[in-house]
Amino acid sequence: MSHLDGNALAGAFAETLGIDITAATGRCAGCRQVFELANTRSFVTAMGKVMRCSHCDSVLAVLVSNRQELLANLSGLSWLTLPRP
């Protein structure tokens, strides 16, 4: 399956969490690398959206939606930081 960069999930993150990930920095809980989320690898399917670490391929975030709710799992990130507006 081919992947996109992290910017492909910018709209989904904005809709789900109200944050702009294109300017966000995070740390992978797997390999501890620090990176801009725009530089991750993203996979978009009918079942959901997955963000993976471009260094170790660990799952960083999963976004799934249905008619009733939006689910965001960010357990693959040790931390996430956003610049102040």
N, C-alpha and C positions, 0 to 999 in steps of 0.2 A: 504494500500500500504506500502510495506517495504521501509526502507530508508537506505542510506549509510552514511558514515561520509563525512565531507567536502573535504577530499582528492580525492573523486570521481570526483570532478569538477575541479581538478587542471589542467588537459589538456585543458578543455574548456575555463577556464580563461586565460591560457597561449595563446591559439589561438585567443581569442576574444580581450583581453586587454594587452597581453604581460607581465602579472605579475604572480609571483609564490605565490599562495594563501596559500600554505602549511606553509609559514613563516609569513603570514600576521596576524595582529591583528585588530579587529574591535569592534565597539559598536553598539548594537541593538538600533534602533530608538524607538522601542516599550517599552522594559523593561529597557533599559540603561545599561545592563550587558556588560562587556568587556570580550572578549574571542579570542582565536586563531580560525581563520576560518576553520582550519582543524578539529575542534571539533564541527562544526555545523552538522545539519542533511540535507542530500542532497537527492533529488528525481530526477531520470532521466527517462524521458518518450520520446516517439516519438515526442511529441509536444514541448518539451523543457526541460530545467534543472532548478530546483528551489532549493535554499538554504534557510533553515529555522533556526531560533534561537532554540538552544537546551534547552533554559530556558523558553521561553514564546510561542514558535511555530510561531512567526511572520515571514513573508516572508522577507528575507534580500536581496536576489538577484534573478533575473530571467535572464536566457540566452536562446535565441531563434535564430535559424539560418535558412536561406533558400538559394536558389541558388544565390541571388543577394547581401545579406547582413547578418551581424551578429548584433543582438540587445542585449545590456546588460543594465539591469535596476538594479541599486544598491540603490534604494531609501529607502530600509529598514535599511541601515547602516547610522548611524550618522556620522561616520568617519571610515577611513581605513588607517592603517599605515603599511609600509613595511620596513624591515631592509635594510640598504644600503649594496650593494655588497662589 
